[in-house]
Amino acid sequence: MSSKDILVPNIGDFKDVEVIEVLVKAGQKIKKNDSLITIESDKSSVEVPSTSDGIIEKISIKIGDKVSEGDLILTVSEESKTDEKEKPLQESKTKKVKSKTPDPVPSPVVQSTTGVKLASPKVRKFARELGANVTQIQGSQRSGRVTEDDVKRFVKSQVSVNQGKVEPKKYKDEYSHEEFGEIEIKEMPRVKKLSGPQLVRSWTEIPHVTQHDEIDITEMEQFRTSLFDHFTGEKISITPLAFITRAVVNALKDFPNFNCSIDPEKNKIVYKKYFHVGFAVDTPHGLMVPKLRDADQMNIKEIGDELRRVSRECRDLKINKKEFFGGSMTISSLGGIGGTFFTPIINPPEVAILGVGRSFDKLVKKKGQLVNRKILPISLSYDHRIIDGAEGARFCVHLNKSLGKDFAFKLAV
């Protein structure tokens, strides 16, 4: 087998154009003239064909890259003449043995990744003229490509015409609430008015994945409840959230994808070198999510004191608006109220949020005996565009170790 590079050929007035589709994947067998990628300029889109047969070894470009003539697309393995001569002999030997193994299923064509909408320049312009966002339109063609008919159907579903005026389509209940009994109407709290659109944006634009796990915090709780001041002899009260915050910071250091933000306009990832942990505060005015700045530079007691201070400022409405922005990751703890698992919604532009329930006692079998352990239920939601399931599971395992027996005492350092 010999390797061969397949380059972008001379395809006319195409220079520094964007790759909008990658139609193959590594390990796939291709033939000459099979389409490899689709590139798009301001005028048109073109599929680039293969110039050789072979098996793909490595793909060197991805969706969103800019390419010109001569740029490397991928590398294939070609069969040498010696391989071709030996192949009939091998096939004749193989025919003598009847195999019960079914024929392998051919590899599927790789379609466009999440967040990239395929459409020709003409269709994109048509959508802009109608005030539609092409990324929100469901395409009906191959790989989800959007057509003009798709744009028309989308616009029709979003607006209505009233006396010659185009208005957003409004959906009304067939029956009013008061027809079924007594009701009371109140103004929506200001905090909920402000957070509502943000939550809708998060749930509709971010592909959420939530993983649930149980963490054994028996030793951590024994350590936490035994803390006291050596000088005064008084007991030191530190909330479990302080320990959880410290554990999250340590996990963020080892898993930088959890401490980043996605820039969809530029197709870039912003990695943060700071550790500002957000935490949800339940106030009479609604839920607020301030940030604990530079949590990596505090010890456990300092984190606990800062959590109390910021929570008090939120309840008294004395906190600066800027403190609700610029976070690394958020912790939403319901431990003081109750409940176990839930699905916390990511607070953009963050890419992950940790939900914490109320700890409970559980009988666990250890060394052949049933022992009572203190268990903390957690629910980790993350943006699947940047974090996959394996990394999410490793993050949970890291938290388990940080809050478990081996690491509990190190958290206070």
N, C-alpha and C positions, 0 to 999 in steps of 0.2 A: 504494500500500500504506500502511496506517495501523497503528500499534502500539496494542496494548491489554493492560492488566495483568489477570491472573487472580488473584483473591484467595481466601483460605480463606473459604468461605461459613459461614452459620450452620448448624451441624450438631449442635445440641443441646448437651449438657453436655460439650463438648470445649474445654478451655483449657490452654494450655501442655502440649500432648501431643506425644509423640515421633513423628517421621517415620521409619518403618521400611522404606519402599519408595519409590523414585523410578521410575515406570513409563515415563517418556519421556526423550528426549534432545534437545539443541539441534539444530535443522534438521529435526526430524520434523514431518510434517503431521498435525494432529489435527482431530477433529470435535467438535461439541458433545456433551457427556455421555460422552466418552471418559475413562477413569480416568487421573488424573495422578500421584497419590501415595497411599500408604496411611499412615494415622496410627493410633496405638494408645494407648488409655488403660488404666487398671487394669481396666476392665470389658469393653471390646471393641475391635476394630479396624475402621476404616472407610476405604473408598476414596473419595477426593475427585474428583468429575468436573469436566470442563472446562465452562465456561459460554459458550464461543465456538468457532467454527471458525478455523483459521489455521495458520501455520507458526511453530514455536517459535523465538524469537530468543535468549532467555536464560532459564536456570533459576536462580532466586534462593535455593533451599534445597537441602540435601543430607541424606542419611541421618544420623540422630542429632540433627538440629535440633529445637527445641521451637517449636511454632506455636500460634496462637490465631486466632479469627475476625478477618478483615481483613488478615492477614499476606499479603505478596506471595509467590505460588508461582512464577509465570513470566510472561514477556511474549511475546505472539504478534503476528505480522503478519497483518492482515486485508486481504482484497481489497476495494477500494473499488468503488462502482457503476460508475465509468468503466472499471475493469479488467474487470468482468463483461461490459460491453457490447462491449469490444474482443476478449474471449476467443473468442466464436463466430467472428468474422472471422478471427482467427489460426488457429483450428482448421480452417476451411474451406481456407485456404491450405496448411496443413500436409498435408491429406489428398491434395492433388494430387501431392505428392512422396512416393514410397514409400521409406521408410528401412529399411535393413538392420540398423540398430542395435537390439539386443534391448531389451525393456522393462526399466527399472531395477528392481533388487530393492528392495522396501520395507525401510526401516530396521527392525532388530529392536528389540523392547522391551528397555529397559535393566533388567537384573536387579540383585539386591542385590549390594553389594560384599563383598569378602572380609572375614571377621571379624564380619559382622552376620548373625545367624540369625533367620529370620522364623518366628514362632509366635504364636498367639493367647494372651491372658492365661490362658485356661483350660488350654491345653496347657503353658504355662510353669509354672503352679502344679502340674499333674499331674507334670511332670518333677521339680520340687523335692521333692515328696512322696516320690518314688521314689529320691531322692538322685542324680539324673542331671543332668549339665550339658548344657543344651539346645544350647550352641555346638558340642558334640562329636557331635551327632546329625545324620545325613544325612537331609534332608527329601525327601519323595517328591512333593510338590505343586509347583505353579507357583512359579518363582523360588526353589526349594529350601525352601518353607514346610514346617514340621514339624507332623505330626499326632500324635494320641494313639497310633495304631498304630505310627508311627515310634519313639516313645518306648518302647513295649512291646518292639519288636524289638531296640532298642539295649540295654535292660536285660537282656533274655534272652541276648544275645550276651556280656554282661560278667559274669554271675553264674551260679552253679549252686546247686541246693538239695540239701543233704546232711543227711538225717535231720531234716528240718524247719528246718534252719538255712541261711540265705542266705549264700553265700561267694563271693568273687571267683573267676571261672573260671580254673583253672590248666591249662596245656597241658604235657603230658609227652611226651617222645620215646618212640616205640614200642619202641625197643631202647636199652639202656644202653651207655655207651661201652666199658665193660670187656668186653663181649661180643665186641669186635672186636680186642682186644689189650691190651697192658700200658698202664696210665695212671698218672698221678701227680696228686694233688689238693693244691692250695695255697690259702692264704687270699688273697683279693683285697686288694691294697694299699689302705691307708686313703685315699690321695689319689684313687685310681680309684673307690672307693666313693662319695666325696663328689661327684666330677665326673660320674659316670654319669647320675644323674637330671637334672642340668642339661643334659647333651648330648641326652638323650631329649626333654626339654621343648623345647629349641631346634629339633631336627629335626622334631618333630611339630607345633609351634605356629607356626613361622616359615616363610613361603614363600620358600625359598632360591632365588636366582639366582646363578650363578657365571660370570664372564667371564674369559677367559684372554688374555694379551697378552705380547709380548716387548719388552723395553726395551733400547736400545743404551746401555750404560754404559762404553763404551771410554774416553772422556775422564775420566769420574768415577774409574775404576780407575787411570788414569795419574796423576791428581791425588792420589788416596788413598795410593798406594804411594810417592809422591815427597815426602811430608810429613816434615819434620825440624825439630828444635829449633835455632833460630839461635844460641842461647847455648852449648849443649853440643855441637851437631853430631850428636846422636843422632837416630836415626829415630823418628818418632812413629807408633805402631801404633794405627790406628782401624778397628774392624770396619765392614764395609759396612752392617750393620744401623743404625749411627748415621746414615749418610747417608739410608737409606730412611726412618728415623723422622722426620728433619727434612723430607723430601719429603712424607710423610703429613700432618704438621702443617700445612704450607703448603696442601695440598689441602683439609684440613678447614676452613681459614679461608675458602676460596672456595666450598666445598660444604657448608653447614651441615646439610643433611639427613643427612650421614654422621656428624655429631656430635650426634645426638639420641637420644631413647628414646621408645617409644610407651607411653602409659598406656591399656591396653585397657578398664579399668574406667570411666574418665571420657571415653574417646574424645578424648584430648588428646595433643599432642606436646610433649615436654620438650626444648628446645634448650639445650645446654650452652655456657657462655661460657668454660670452661676446656679445656685440652688435655692430658689424662692418657692417654698411649698405653700400651696393654697389649702385652706380648710373651710368647710362649710359651717356657718354660724347660724343657728336658729334664733331669730329675733322676733319681737312682736310686729315688726314692720315687714317681715318676710325673710327668706333665706339670703344670706350674704356670703361671699367667698373672698375674704381678704387674703393677702399673701404674708407668709412669715419669711422675711428677707434674710438671706445668708444663713440659712438654718444649719449649713455644714460647719459654721464657725462657732456654734453654741454647744454647751454641754446639756445634759438632760434637764437640769434644774433651770437653766436659762431658757430653754425651749418652753418648759412649763409656765414660767413667769410671763414670757412673751405671748403665749397663747391666751392667757387670762387677760392681759392688757389689751390685746387687739380685739378680743371678743367683747370686752366691756365698751370699747370705743364704738363698735358696731351697734350694740344695743342702745347706746346713748346718741347715736347718729353724729358722732364727732370724728369719724374716720375720714381721711382724705380719699377722694375718688380714685386717685392714682394707685392706691393700695389694692385695688381690685384687678389690676392689670400686671402683666409681666411675670406670670408664674411659670414654674417648671412642670408641676403636676399637682393635682388636687386630691385631698383626702376628705371623704364624706362619711362621718362617723354617726351612726344611729345608736351607739352603745348606751347612751344615757336615756334613750327612749325605749328601745326594745327591738325585736326582730332579728332575723339572721341574714339571709341572702336577699339581694335585690339587684337591679340593673341601673347603676349610676350613669348619668349622661355626661359625656365628655364636655369640658369647658374650653371651647376653642379660644385662641389658637393652640392650646395644649393638645396632646395626643393621647393622654391616658388619665384615668381617675381611679382611685382606690376606694371602694365602699367597705365600711367596717360595721358589723353588727354587734349585738350584745354577746359577751362571752357566756359560756354555759359549761356545766359539768358533764363529763362523759366517761363512762366506764371503758377502759382500754385494756386489752390483754397484753401483758408484758412479762416475759420469762415464765409463762405458764400461769400467771396470776392476774386477776382482774383488779386494776387500780383506777382510782378516780383522778382524772386529769381536767385541767381548765383549758377549754377550747375557744379560740377566737375565729368566728366565721368572716371571711373576706370575699369581696366580689371585685374583680379587676376588669374594668372596661378599657379597651384601647382601640386606636384607629388602625384598621386592618390594612390600610394603604402603606403603612410604614412599619408596623409591628405584626409579625406572623404568630401563629399559635404556639410554635415551639419556643419562641422568645418570651411570649407571655407566660408560658408554663415555667420557664427558667426564672423569670422575675418572681413568681409566686414562691418557688423553691428557695430563692435567695431571702425573701422576707421570712419564710419559715425558719431558716437557719438563724437569721438576725434576731428574731424574737424568741427563739428556742433556748434550750439549755446551754449550748456551747457559747452563745454570744451575749446572753442577758447581762452579764456583769461588765462586759466591755462597753456596753452602751452608755454607762454612766461616766466613762472616762472623758 
